[in-house]
Amino acid sequence: MEFDLKRMFRYERNVGNQDRKIRYGAGILSILVSIFLGSIPLLLLGIALLASGYTRFCPAYAAMGRSTLPPCCAGKKKEAEAHACCGGEKAGQH
């Protein structure tokens, strides 16, 4: 595994649907726990997880050259360019 800072700043989608759902769940849980514990770092972690799920981009994945998208959708920047398997066009519109 190789860490590349230049790759980290290029925006290419690298978070798949299942990973996205996990990030949403973990982000919401982290925010709720942070409210009860009064933990600012946990709150920031939750916000970062929600943001990376929403944008479908993880800078750490990008720097490591990793992606959880199916191979047919890797690197697509817009939803319209993607396939139904990764949250883009609806099935049957290909």
RAZIBEL-V553309 format. One record per pair of residues at least 4 apart in sequence whose ideal C-beta (glycine too) atoms are under 8 Angstrom apart, sorted by the first residue. I is the first residue (numbers start at 0). J is the second residue. Records with the same first field share a line. If there is no record, write none. Layout:
I = J ; J
This chain:
0 = 63 ; 64 ; 65
1 = 63 ; 64
2 = 62 ; 63
3 = 7 ; 62 ; 63 ; 64
4 = 8 ; 62
5 = 9
6 = 61 ; 62 ; 64
7 = 58 ; 59 ; 61 ; 62
8 = 58 ; 61
9 = 61
10 = 56 ; 76
11 = 56 ; 61 ; 73 ; 74 ; 75 ; 76
12 = 55 ; 56 ; 68 ; 72 ; 73 ; 74 ; 75 ; 76 ; 81 ; 85
13 = 55 ; 56 ; 57 ; 60 ; 61 ; 65 ; 66 ; 67 ; 68 ; 73 ; 74
14 = 18 ; 19 ; 22 ; 51 ; 52 ; 55 ; 56 ; 57 ; 60 ; 66 ; 67 ; 68
15 = 19 ; 66 ; 67 ; 68 ; 69 ; 85
16 = 20 ; 84 ; 85 ; 86
17 = 21 ; 67
18 = 22 ; 52 ; 67
19 = 23 ; 52 ; 55 ; 86
20 = 24 ; 52
21 = 25
22 = 26 ; 48 ; 49 ; 51 ; 52
23 = 27 ; 48 ; 49 ; 52
24 = 28
25 = 29 ; 45 ; 48
26 = 30 ; 44 ; 45 ; 46 ; 47 ; 48 ; 49 ; 52
27 = 31 ; 45 ; 49
28 = 32 ; 45
29 = 33 ; 41 ; 42 ; 44 ; 45 ; 48
30 = 34 ; 41 ; 42 ; 45 ; 46 ; 49
31 = 35
32 = 36 ; 38 ; 41
33 = 37 ; 38 ; 39 ; 41 ; 42 ; 44 ; 45
34 = 42
36 = 41
38 = 42
39 = 43
40 = 44
41 = 45
42 = 46
43 = 47
44 = 48
45 = 49
46 = 50
47 = 51
48 = 52
49 = 53
50 = 54
51 = 55 ; 56 ; 57 ; 58
55 = 86
56 = 61
57 = 61
58 = 62
59 = 63
60 = 65 ; 66 ; 67
61 = 65
66 = 73 ; 74
68 = 72 ; 73 ; 74 ; 75 ; 85
69 = 73 ; 82 ; 84 ; 85
71 = 82 ; 84 ; 85
72 = 81 ; 82 ; 84 ; 85 ; 87
75 = 80 ; 81 ; 85 ; 87
76 = 80
77 = 81 ; 87
78 = 86 ; 87
79 = 87 ; 88
80 = 87
81 = 85 ; 86 ; 87 ; 88
82 = 87 ; 88 ; 93
83 = 87 ; 88 ; 89 ; 90 ; 92 ; 93
88 = 92 ; 93
